[in-house]
């Protein structure tokens, strides 16, 4: 590849490789071939097959999971959630992707959290019930009125099933949203912010904190 690459970050998720290359984001499906990088690749992974694929094509890689010290009583917490919460003092962290993870940080301590299906996953459940429930999600549905058509009825139910559990565990905390649907979801919560690149920002912090850049 031409040019000098300063830093390559790779977030291996359930369906994609999400890369940050010189501040430029790129996505590849897990069955796609990644470009060859001569520079070191720093990564996190929740997908063993994706991790094996990266290892098979790149020799100089660093798994940042080995460099993060994140204490929590929660059992089985994924590295993607740990990285999203890294360095957060007091906030609820919501990563809205194919699944929606919700984690509570109080005084730099992780207090637990829960996992919801993502918007598309819930939407697909309706078509499994009946082909008559095959409607596109209405992002502008009015949550202050009871729906009077099937598309709005489905959209209303999907949104409320995601919003209400988050509101129920919230006190006065700020909410930090990230993920593909994070910006959309953040509009329903006061005192919330959307950080598109929260994962990458925190991966950089982990690298800096451990002096792992060669």
C-alpha positions in Angstrom: 0.0 0.0 0.0 1.3 3.5 -0.8 2.1 6.1 1.8 3.0 5.9 5.4 0.3 4.6 7.8 0.5 6.0 11.3 -2.0 3.7 13.0 -4.3 0.8 12.0 -7.1 -0.2 14.3 -9.5 -3.1 13.7 -12.7 -3.9 15.6 -13.8 -7.4 14.7 -17.5 -7.7 15.3 -20.1 -10.4 14.7 -20.4 -9.6 11.0 -17.7 -7.2 9.9 -14.2 -6.0 10.2 -14.4 -2.3 11.1 -11.1 -0.6 10.4 -9.6 2.8 11.1 -6.7 3.4 8.8 -5.1 6.9 9.1 -8.4 8.2 10.4 -10.3 6.8 7.5 -13.0 4.2 8.4 -13.4 1.1 6.3 -15.7 -1.9 6.7 -15.4 -5.5 5.3 -17.6 -8.4 5.7 -16.0 -11.3 7.6 -15.9 -13.4 4.5 -14.2 -10.7 2.5 -10.4 -10.6 2.0 -8.7 -7.8 4.0 -6.1 -5.6 2.3 -2.5 -6.4 3.2 -0.9 -4.0 5.7 2.8 -3.8 6.3 2.3 -1.8 9.5 1.2 -3.2 12.8 -2.6 -3.8 13.3 -4.1 -3.3 16.7 -7.4 -5.1 17.2 -10.1 -6.3 19.4 -12.4 -9.2 18.6 -15.7 -10.8 19.6 -15.5 -13.3 16.7 -13.0 -16.2 16.8 -13.3 -16.8 13.1 -12.7 -13.2 12.3 -9.7 -13.2 14.6 -8.3 -16.3 12.9 -8.8 -14.7 9.5 -6.8 -11.6 10.6 -4.0 -13.8 12.0 -3.8 -15.8 8.8 -3.2 -12.7 6.6 -1.2 -10.4 9.0 1.8 -11.3 11.1 2.3 -8.1 13.0 -0.9 -7.8 15.1 -1.6 -6.8 18.7 -4.7 -8.0 20.6 -5.6 -5.0 22.8 -7.6 -7.3 25.1 -4.2 -8.2 26.7 -3.6 -4.6 27.6 -6.9 -3.5 29.2 -7.4 -3.8 32.9 -11.2 -3.5 33.3 -12.6 -4.8 36.6 -16.2 -5.8 36.8 -18.3 -8.3 38.7 -20.1 -9.0 35.4 -19.3 -12.5 34.1 -18.6 -13.0 30.4 -18.5 -9.3 29.4 -17.3 -8.9 25.8 -14.1 -7.0 25.0 -16.2 -4.6 22.8 -18.3 -3.6 25.8 -15.2 -3.2 28.0 -13.5 -1.0 25.4 -16.7 1.1 25.0 -16.7 1.7 28.8 -13.0 2.3 29.1 -12.2 5.6 30.9 -15.9 6.4 31.4 -16.4 7.8 35.0 -20.2 8.3 35.4 -22.5 7.4 32.5 -24.6 4.8 30.8 -22.9 3.5 27.7 -25.1 2.3 24.9 -23.6 0.6 21.8 -26.4 0.3 19.3 -25.4 -2.2 16.6 -26.7 -5.6 15.6 -27.2 -6.0 19.3 -27.7 -3.1 21.7 -25.5 -3.3 24.8 -26.3 -1.1 27.8 -23.6 -0.7 30.6 -23.6 1.4 33.7 -20.5 3.1 34.9 -20.4 4.8 38.4 -17.2 6.3 39.8 -15.1 4.5 37.2 -16.7 1.1 38.3 -18.8 -1.0 36.0 -22.0 -1.8 37.8 -23.5 -4.2 35.2 -25.7 -4.0 32.2 -27.9 -5.8 29.7 -28.2 -6.7 26.1 -31.1 -6.0 23.7 -31.6 -7.2 20.1 -30.8 -4.5 17.5 -33.5 -2.7 15.5 -33.1 -4.9 12.5 -33.2 -8.1 14.6 -36.5 -7.1 16.2 -38.0 -6.0 12.9 -37.2 -9.3 11.3 -39.2 -11.1 14.0 -42.4 -9.7 12.7 -42.0 -11.2 9.2 -41.4 -14.6 10.9 -44.9 -14.2 12.5 -46.7 -13.3 9.3 -45.9 -11.9 5.8 -48.6 -9.4 6.5 -46.3 -7.8 9.1 -43.5 -7.1 6.6 -43.2 -3.3 6.9 -40.2 -1.0 6.8 -39.4 0.6 10.2 -40.8 4.1 10.4 -38.1 6.2 12.0 -40.5 9.1 12.5 -43.3 7.3 14.3 -44.9 9.4 17.0 -44.4 7.8 20.4 -46.9 10.2 22.1 -49.9 8.7 20.2 -51.3 5.2 20.0 -50.7 4.0 16.4 -53.5 3.7 13.9 -51.8 1.7 11.2 -49.7 -1.5 11.2 -46.4 0.0 10.1 -46.6 2.5 13.0 -47.8 -0.2 15.4 -44.7 -2.2 14.7 -42.3 0.8 14.7 -43.9 2.0 17.9 -43.4 -1.3 19.6 -39.8 -1.7 18.5 -38.8 1.7 19.7 -40.5 1.4 23.0 -39.1 -2.0 23.6 -35.6 -0.5 23.4 -36.2 2.9 25.0 -38.1 1.9 28.1 -35.5 -0.6 29.6 -32.8 2.1 29.2 -35.0 4.8 30.8 -35.9 2.4 33.7 -32.3 2.0 34.8 -31.4 5.6 34.3 -31.3 8.1 37.2 -29.6 11.4 36.4 -26.6 9.9 34.5 -25.5 11.1 31.1 -25.9 8.5 28.4 -23.2 8.0 25.8 -24.4 6.4 22.6 -22.3 4.8 19.9 -22.8 2.2 17.1 -24.7 2.4 13.8 -28.1 3.2 15.4 -26.7 5.2 18.3 -27.2 8.7 16.8 -30.8 7.9 16.0 -31.5 6.4 19.4 -29.8 9.3 21.2 -32.5 11.7 20.0 -35.0 10.1 22.4 -32.9 10.9 25.5 -32.1 14.2 27.1 -28.6 14.7 28.5 -27.2 12.3 26.0 -24.3 12.5 23.5 -23.4 10.5 20.4 -19.8 9.4 19.9 -19.5 7.8 16.5 -15.9 6.6 17.0 -16.0 5.8 20.8 -14.5 2.3 20.3 -11.6 3.6 18.2 -11.0 6.6 20.5 -10.8 4.2 23.5 -8.5 1.8 21.6 -6.1 4.7 21.1 -6.3 5.5 24.8 -5.4 1.9 25.7 -2.5 2.0 23.3 -1.2 5.3 24.7 -1.7 4.1 28.3 0.4 1.0 27.7 3.0 2.5 25.4 2.4 -0.3 22.9 3.1 1.6 19.8 6.5 0.3 18.5 
